[in-house]
Amino acid sequence: MQFGLTTFPTDETLDPAEVARLAEAAGFESLLFPDHTHIPSSRATPYPGGGELDPAYARLIDPFAAAAFAASATSRLRVGTGLCLVAQRDPIVTAKLAASIDHLSGGRLLFAAGAGWNREEVANHGLDPRQRFAAMREHVEAMRAIWQQERATYAGRFVAFEQIWSWPKPVQRPSVPILLGGNGPKALDRVLAYGDGWYPNALSEPGDLVARVEELMRRAAELGVTRTVTVCCAPLDPHELERLALAGVERCVFWIASTTRAEVERELTAARAVVERFEG
């Protein structure tokens, strides 16, 4: 099992390039950045985690910019989004961004995508929040078409284009794998229908995450397909990590704060100790 990190890059925290250098030096495989273009000040949509929303949500650096800086500062570390709110983004532009980073990094992009929980944020992008999951599917499929086809064509309700050229193509072939987030009752259905893997949040999983991973693996096998699982905000507990590994989880991503270099170093040391206990 691989081990990665996720953190909030903001204008008040350690530069993502510095976080990336520290993560690679500490032996982690990947570093992922979340995505919110903005946070509506109305705060009408309650925070799914309960309580007050962390002010960092409104100060996030764009995840593709953060990933590009992280990639340029490292040589082995995989970098990417976790989660990219693809329903809110133009799929042609997003496909170009992702392919460019994958090309320049030598195939190191990880792409986890979601539909978003903040309904007002979605609406500010001109999309009915009730349609965000349908739009997410079309955006994912359209991006794959751009990555895989020399003259890409896609026809859908939310996305439509004919015979377009777009380079670079990703280094990862046939396309950048897309992990779909979400912990709701239909999450596994979406992953099996059009995802390459699942990106559940361990902190948001209401039941036994291991059981749902095992369900995904069983259903994928019945369909004759392969799906991977990367767990976000994985528990810093060797015994829980062992359970996830036995269930078939490919990667566990630990949450770390990034306010100062000293704090990042402390959190990396603590996470590394857990990994070593698991591996030992």
C-alpha positions in Angstrom: 0.0 0.0 0.0 1.2 3.5 -0.9 1.0 6.5 1.5 0.4 10.1 0.6 -0.6 13.4 2.1 -3.3 16.0 1.6 -3.2 19.6 2.8 -4.8 23.0 2.4 -2.5 25.3 0.4 -3.4 28.9 1.1 -1.9 32.4 1.0 -1.2 32.0 4.7 0.4 28.6 4.8 3.7 27.0 3.8 4.4 27.2 0.0 3.2 24.0 -1.7 6.6 23.5 -3.2 8.1 23.5 0.2 5.5 21.0 1.5 6.2 18.8 -1.5 10.0 18.8 -0.9 9.5 17.8 2.7 7.0 15.1 1.8 9.3 13.6 -0.8 12.2 13.7 1.6 10.1 11.9 4.2 9.4 9.1 1.8 5.7 9.8 1.0 4.4 8.8 -2.4 2.0 11.6 -3.2 0.6 15.0 -2.2 -2.9 16.1 -3.1 -4.6 19.5 -2.9 -8.4 20.2 -2.4 -10.5 22.5 -4.6 -12.8 25.4 -3.9 -12.9 28.3 -6.2 -14.6 30.4 -3.5 -16.9 30.1 -0.5 -20.2 32.0 -0.6 -20.4 34.3 2.5 -24.1 33.4 2.9 -22.9 30.0 4.4 -26.4 28.7 3.6 -25.1 25.2 2.9 -24.0 23.6 6.3 -20.5 22.2 6.5 -20.8 18.4 6.1 -18.2 17.9 8.9 -20.4 19.9 11.3 -19.6 23.0 13.3 -18.0 26.1 11.8 -16.2 26.0 8.5 -12.4 26.3 8.6 -11.6 29.8 7.2 -8.9 28.1 5.0 -11.6 26.9 2.7 -12.0 30.4 1.3 -8.3 31.0 1.0 -7.3 27.9 -1.1 -4.8 28.2 -3.8 -6.0 26.6 -7.0 -5.1 22.9 -6.8 -3.6 22.8 -10.3 -1.3 25.7 -9.5 -0.3 24.1 -6.3 0.3 20.7 -8.0 2.4 22.4 -10.7 4.6 24.0 -8.0 4.8 20.8 -6.1 5.8 18.8 -9.3 8.5 21.3 -10.2 10.1 21.1 -6.8 10.3 17.3 -6.7 11.3 14.4 -8.9 9.4 11.3 -7.6 6.4 12.6 -5.7 3.0 12.2 -7.3 1.0 15.3 -7.1 -2.6 16.2 -7.9 -6.1 17.1 -6.9 -8.2 15.7 -4.0 -10.9 16.6 -4.9 -11.2 18.7 -8.1 -14.7 20.0 -8.3 -15.0 19.1 -12.0 -18.7 20.0 -12.4 -17.8 23.6 -11.7 -14.9 23.7 -14.2 -14.9 23.9 -17.9 -13.9 20.4 -19.0 -11.9 21.5 -22.0 -9.8 23.8 -19.9 -9.5 21.3 -17.1 -8.4 18.6 -19.5 -5.7 20.9 -20.8 -4.5 21.8 -17.3 -4.4 18.1 -16.1 -2.6 16.9 -19.3 -0.1 19.7 -19.1 0.9 18.9 -15.5 1.0 15.2 -16.3 3.2 15.9 -19.3 5.6 18.3 -17.5 5.9 16.0 -14.4 6.6 12.9 -16.4 3.3 11.2 -15.6 3.0 12.0 -11.9 -0.5 13.5 -11.8 -3.1 12.0 -9.5 -6.6 13.2 -10.3 -9.4 12.8 -7.7 -12.7 14.4 -8.6 -16.0 15.2 -7.0 -19.2 17.1 -7.5 -18.9 19.4 -4.4 -21.0 19.8 -1.3 -21.5 23.6 -1.3 -24.7 24.2 -3.3 -24.3 28.0 -3.5 -20.7 27.6 -4.8 -22.0 25.3 -7.5 -24.8 27.7 -8.4 -22.4 30.6 -8.7 -20.8 28.8 -11.6 -24.1 28.7 -13.4 -25.0 25.1 -12.7 -28.1 23.9 -10.9 -26.8 22.1 -7.8 -29.3 19.4 -8.3 -27.6 18.6 -11.6 -24.0 18.6 -10.4 -23.6 14.8 -10.4 -24.9 14.5 -14.0 -22.6 17.3 -15.0 -19.7 15.6 -13.3 -20.1 12.5 -15.3 -20.2 14.3 -18.6 -17.2 16.4 -17.7 -15.2 13.3 -16.7 -16.2 11.5 -19.9 -15.4 14.6 -22.0 -12.0 15.0 -20.5 -11.2 11.3 -21.2 -12.2 11.9 -24.8 -9.8 14.8 -25.1 -7.0 12.8 -23.6 -7.5 9.7 -25.7 -8.6 10.9 -29.1 -6.6 12.8 -31.6 -9.7 14.6 -32.8 -11.9 14.5 -29.8 -15.7 14.6 -30.0 -18.2 14.5 -27.2 -22.0 15.0 -27.2 -23.9 15.5 -23.9 -26.4 17.7 -22.2 -23.8 19.8 -20.4 -20.8 19.3 -22.7 -20.7 19.1 -26.5 -17.9 19.6 -29.0 -16.9 18.1 -32.3 -13.5 17.4 -33.8 -11.2 19.4 -31.5 -7.4 19.2 -31.3 -5.9 19.5 -27.8 -2.3 18.7 -26.8 -0.3 17.7 -24.9 -1.8 14.3 -24.2 -1.1 12.8 -20.8 2.0 10.7 -20.3 -0.3 8.2 -18.5 -2.1 6.2 -21.1 -4.7 5.8 -22.2 -5.6 8.7 -19.9 -5.0 10.1 -16.4 -6.9 7.8 -14.1 -9.8 9.6 -12.4 -10.7 8.7 -8.8 -14.3 9.7 -7.8 -14.9 11.0 -4.3 -18.1 10.9 -2.3 -19.3 8.8 0.6 -23.0 8.8 -0.2 -25.2 5.7 -1.0 -24.6 6.1 -4.8 -20.8 6.6 -4.6 -19.9 3.1 -5.6 -22.4 3.1 -8.5 -20.7 6.1 -9.9 -17.2 4.6 -9.5 -18.3 1.5 -11.3 -20.1 3.4 -14.0 -17.4 5.9 -15.1 -14.6 6.1 -12.5 -11.2 4.4 -12.4 -11.2 4.3 -8.6 -12.8 5.5 -5.4 -11.6 8.3 -3.2 -13.6 8.1 0.0 -13.1 10.4 3.0 -12.5 8.2 6.1 -13.7 11.1 8.3 -17.0 11.2 6.5 -17.7 7.5 6.2 -20.8 6.9 8.4 -20.3 3.1 8.5 -17.6 0.6 8.1 -15.3 1.8 5.3 -13.7 -1.6 5.0 -17.1 -3.2 4.3 -17.7 -0.7 1.5 -14.3 -1.2 0.0 -14.9 -5.0 0.0 -18.3 -4.3 -1.7 -16.7 -2.3 -4.4 -14.1 -5.0 -5.1 -16.7 -7.7 -5.2 -19.0 -5.7 -7.6 -16.0 -4.8 -9.8 -15.0 -8.4 -10.0 -18.5 -9.4 -11.0 -18.4 -6.9 -13.8 -15.0 -8.0 -14.9 -13.4 -4.6 -14.3 -10.7 -3.2 -12.0 -11.2 -0.3 -9.6 -8.7 1.1 -7.1 -9.3 2.8 -3.8 -7.4 5.7 -2.3 -8.6 6.7 1.2 -8.5 10.4 2.1 -7.9 11.5 5.7 -6.8 7.9 6.6 -6.6 7.0 10.2 -3.1 7.3 11.9 -3.5 3.8 13.3 -1.4 0.8 12.0 -4.2 -1.6 12.9 -6.8 0.3 10.9 -4.3 0.7 8.0 -3.8 -3.1 8.1 -7.6 -3.6 7.8 -7.8 -1.3 4.8 -4.8 -2.9 3.1 -6.3 -6.4 3.5 -9.6 -5.1 2.0 -7.7 -4.0 -1.1 -7.0 -0.3 -0.6 -4.1 0.9 -2.9 -3.3 4.1 -1.1 -3.9 5.9 2.1 -3.7 9.7 2.3 -3.1 11.4 5.6 -4.3 14.9 6.4 -1.6 17.4 7.6 -1.8 21.0 8.6 0.5 23.3 6.8 0.7 26.7 8.6 4.4 26.6 9.2 7.4 24.6 8.2 7.9 23.4 11.8 4.4 22.2 12.0 4.6 20.4 8.7 7.8 18.7 9.8 6.1 17.6 13.1 3.1 16.2 11.3 5.2 14.4 8.7 7.3 12.8 11.5 4.2 11.6 13.2 2.7 10.2 10.0 6.0 8.5 9.0 6.2 6.8 12.4 2.7 5.3 11.9 3.7 4.1 8.4 6.9 2.5 9.8 4.9 0.7 12.5 2.5 -0.6 9.9 5.3 -1.7 7.6 7.3 -3.2 10.4 
